[in-house]
């Protein structure tokens, strides 16, 4: 019976993939891109004599990369904690009850200049009937540790310039690439910023839930993302642009390069990921041929954007 169901599913995918229209580039181009610059409150949590405020751009958590700020206030003294050990763990539960996480910074840093705790999360799915997200946070004050959790909503990222992708590379490791900037590119050479992360499979049995050792992710170090941006739209003929620069890691852990967009429209960022030993572990070269009337081929590792 399982084989029959699998066969039906495969046939359904095959039939629908043949009958669906090709990418509606005109509809995509009409999408308006909104930039967000202000950090606003996502949620406020009251716990004992403390208030924990979680902020993100636009006051919204999106699928993909999110820069997140936390402030913890002692409501009795009206003072903000600035020397606490703060941990941050996002957990998603699917419809079967299975738990998993996403790339994140577990041990949170304190920004002494602007007086907030700083972390990030690369949410891998939106909140829906199948996936529900919850934040698990702990902090210490006066030698006492407090733990709390809070349901959150992760929205669909409508800005394609902030898309992400998850994949298994040739080394068998699970990776995530999330675009961080620019939010709204220009017809020019744009600084392209991305985060690259890797899942660390647990080496021990799970302890008390949520055991952070079961949900560990690392920032990937000393890799290179070889970049070949192209316009896949048939009328654009698969053309690229000059003066693009491959992405390499900088001091903040993110990867920086340059992408030169010569016109507005649909672009594909074709990547090949090179490890610290110079080996290509994911991604394929794309043809440099001009192919008017034919949709451009994409690398097996790519992210589609739009501006």
N, C-alpha and C positions, 0 to 999 in steps of 0.2 A: 504493500500500500504506500509506503514511504517513497519507493522508486517511482510509482505512478504520479504521486503528488509532485515530486521533483521534476519529472518529465513535463508535466502540465505547466509548472512554473517557468521552466526554461522556454517552452514554446510560447508562453504568454509574453515573456521578455523579448523573444526574437520577433514575434509578430508586431508588438507595439513599437519596437525600435525601427522596424521597416516602414510603419505607417505614420509615425509621428512626423510633424514638420521639422525642418532643420531649425537651427537656432534663429530666433526672431531678433536679429540684430537691431532693427529699427526700434522695436519696443524697448530694448535695453538702452539704446542711446538716449531715449527720451527720459530716462531715469535721472532725477535730480540728486546731486551729491551734496550733503550737508556736512559742514565741518563743526566739530564740537571742541570748545576750548575751556569751558567752565566745569569745575568739579562740583557736583551736587550730591546731596545725600541719597543713597540707595535705600538704606534702612537704618533705623536707630533701635538699639536693644537696651532694655533696662534689666540689669542683673544685680541683685543685692543693692549695694550703695553705689553702683557704677552705671554710667551710660556709655555705650559703645556706638559710635557713629561710623558708618561705612560709606565712603564716597567713591564715585567714579565719574568719568566724563559724561555729561548730560544726565547724571543721576541714574544711569542705566547700565546693566551688565549685558554684554553681547556675546554671542558665539564668536570665538577668536580671542585675540589678545586684549586684556583689560588691565590698565594701570589702576591700582586700588589704594586708597588711603584710609587709615583708621585713626580715630582719636578716642582715647579712653579717659573719662572724667570721673573723678570721685565726687559724687553729688553732695556729700556731707561737707567737704572742704572746698568744693568748686575748683579743684586743681586738676590739671591734666597729668596723667602718668607719662613720665619721660625716661624711665630707666627700668621698664618692666621687660621680662622675657615673654614675648608675644608669639604665639604660633597660629597658623592659618591653614586650614585644610578643607578644600571643597570636595564634597562627595556627591555623586549622582547615583540614584537608585532606579533601575529599570523596572519594567512591568513584571519581571519574574522575581524581583527582590534582590537581584545581584547588585553589588556595590562596586564602583570604580571611581577614579578621580580624573585629573587632567594636569597638564604642566602648571606648576604653581611654586611659589616661594613659601616654604613651610615656616622657617624662622624669620620673623619679620624685622626689618631694619627701622631704626628711628632716625628721622630727618630733623636734625637739631636746628637747622636754619628756619624751617617752616613749621616746626612743632607738630609733626604727625608721623605715624608709623606707615611705612611704605612696603607694598607687596604687589604681586600680580597674579593673574590666573588666565590661562588659555582654555576657555570653556570649549569643549569639543562637541556639544550639542545644545540645542535650544530646550527650554522647559516645555513639556507637552504632556499628554496623557500617559506616555510611556516612560519619559525621563523626568525625574524630579530632583532638583539640586538643593543641597543644604550646606551651610558653612559651619565648620567646627572651629571654635576659637578658644584659646586659653591665654591667660595673662597672670602675672604675679604682682602682689602689692603687700608690703609689710611682711614678707615671708610667707604669704598665703597664696595658693594657686586657685584660680577660678576658671571653670570651664563652662562653655555655653554653646548652643547651636541655634541656627536660625535658617528657616526656609527662605530661599531666594528665587527670583525669576530671571532666567537667562533668555534674552530676546534674540530674534533673528537679526543677523547683521545685514542690513540692506545696502551698506556701502561696500561694493565689490573690491574697492582698493584696500580693504582690510580683511580680505579673505584668508583662509588657512587651508592646510591640507595635512592629513595624517597617512602614514604609509610604513610598510616594512621594507627595509633596505636589504641589499645583497649580503650584508653581514648578519642578517637575522634579527637586528634590533628594530624596535618600534620608535619612529621619529615623528615629530610634529614641526611644521614650519608655519609661522603666523606672521602676516604682514602687520607692521606697526605704523609706518609712514611712507609716503604722504597720504593724508586723508583725502585731499583734493589736489591731484596733480595738475601741472600746467604744461602747456606746449613749450617745453624747454627740457634741459637736463635737470632731473629731479633726484634729490637724495632718496634712495630707497633703503628702508630699514626693516629688518625682519628678525624674529626670534627663532632659534632652532633648539629643540628640546628632545630628550630621549627618556623613555620609560626605563626605570630600574626594577627588574623583576625581583620580588622578595626572596631572600636567602634563608628565611626562617618562617616557622609557622606563625599564624596570626595570634596576637595577644588580645587584650581587651579592645573591643571596637570603640572608636575607630583607631586602629593601630597604624601610625604614620609610616612604619616600615613597609606596609603592604601597598602604599600609595606614593611611592617615591619617584621623583622625576629630576633630571639634571639638565642644566644648560650645557649644550654641546660646545666643546672648546676646540679652537684651532682648525676648524673646517673651512672650506671655501664653497660658496654657491656660484657656480659658473652660470652666467646670465645670457640669454638670447631672447629679447622681447620681439614679438611679431604680432601683426594684425591678421587674425585667422579668417576674417570675413572674406567671402569669395571675391567681392569687388575690390578688395585691398591687395589681393594677389600674394599674400604671405610675406609682405615686405617687412623689413626690420628698420633699424636706425643706427647712425654712427655714435661713437663716443660713449658707449655703455661701459660700466665698470663692474666687475664681479664683486660679490659681497664677501667681506672678510670681517672677522670679529674685532670689536673695539673694547675699550676698558670697561664699559658698562655691561658687557656680556652680549649685547645685541650685535647683529651683523649689518654692515653698512656698505652700500655700493651706489652706483648711479644708473638710472634708467632715463633714456632720452626719448620722450614722446614727441613725435613730429606733427601729430594732429590729434584731435579728440576722437574718441570712438572706443571700440572693443580691442583690447590688447591681451595677449597671452604672455605671461612671464615663463618662458621655458628654462628649466634649471637642470644642471647636472651637479650632484652633490659630491664633493671631493673630501675625503677624510684627511687627517693630519699626516698621513703617509703618501698623499698624492694619488690615492686610489679612488676611482669613480665608483661609488657604492649605490647610486640611484640616479636615474635620468638618462635620456638618450639624446644624441644630437639630432637637430631637425634640419630638413633640407633648406638650402639657401636659394632654391629655385623660385623664380617668379611664376606664380600659378594663377593668373586671372581666371575668375569663374569657378575656381575650385577652393573649397574650404581648406585652410592651411592645417597641416599635420602638427600635432602637439607632442612635446616630449612626454615620456611616461611620468615625469615629475614636472608638474606645471601648476600655475595658479592663474586663473582668468581675472582680469580687472576691467574697469570701465571708468571713463571720466569724460 
